[in-house]
């Protein structure tokens, strides 16, 4: 697999309003295929699903450390 490093990174004009960051993740090919099919079926943006899953994961870890 090759990466296209020739693309210019997006630079917003006003960085004070930027609340999100573009990231690159590696995921199993078959899992991504299933993920794409499910997100298309329920018409949900993939980025929102991933962001919510990460948020739940982080909150669960924060909750665990608060109890201990």
FENNOR-V858291 format. One record per backbone hydrogen bond with DSSP energy under -1.0 kcal/mol. NH is the residue of the N-H (numbers start at 0). CO is the residue of the C=O. Records with the same first field share a line. If there is no record, write none. Layout:
NH->CO ; CO
This chain:
4->2
16->13
31->27
32->28
33->29
34->30
35->31
36->32
37->33
38->34
39->35
40->36
41->37
43->38
48->44
49->45
50->46
51->47
52->48
53->49
54->50
55->51
56->52
57->53
58->54
59->55
60->56
61->57
62->58
63->59
64->60
65->61
66->62
67->63
